Amino acid sequence: MKLLKDQVESLRYVNHLWPIVILRMYVSYFLFSSHYEMLSNNFREQPKLSALIDEHLYGSNAPEWIQSFFVNYVQENWVFSSSLMINLEWLLGFLFLVGFLNRPGAVVGMIYLYTVSFILSPVDAACALSIGVILFVLLLFGSGRVGGLDYFFYKRKRGLLW
């Protein structure tokens, strides 16, 4: 009951930031739809991640350390890496949906989208980088404080985490 009261209070005091809630929901929708697309395309059972690396990595302007990371680790362990990608997208989508730990989630999401953008097609990479810009905006404003669970914790203990 206290949590619901805090949600109403967060909307009352910071309701001028409602566009941030819309951006947060859009990022959540983007991550959930990408998660569903990976599950429906058997991304975990077939070596599609290795095929993406072979197809797009060498044509991109990826730094040497990212190329060696994808070739030496991700391509050799594609089952674990694809499972990690699928689960990370679901977790980040859920965190943005409920508004919990949005600043750390935004940092992890920006790093994830930056590294993955090198193995995507140019159109998908541009979309991923634009979502990364939205994540940066969510990081700056502390998007979980507006209609999210972060307001409950921010009210009790202020800090950069919330």
Secondary structure, DSSP 8 states (H G I E B T S, - for coil): -HHHHHHHHHHHHSGGGHHHHHHHHHHHHHHHHHHHHHHHTTTTTS-HHHHHIIIIITTS---HHHHHHIIIIITTTHHHHHHHHHHHHHHHHHHHHHT-SHHHHHHHHHHHHHHHGGGS-HHHHHHHHHHHHHHHHHHHHTGGGTTSTHHHHHHHS-SS--
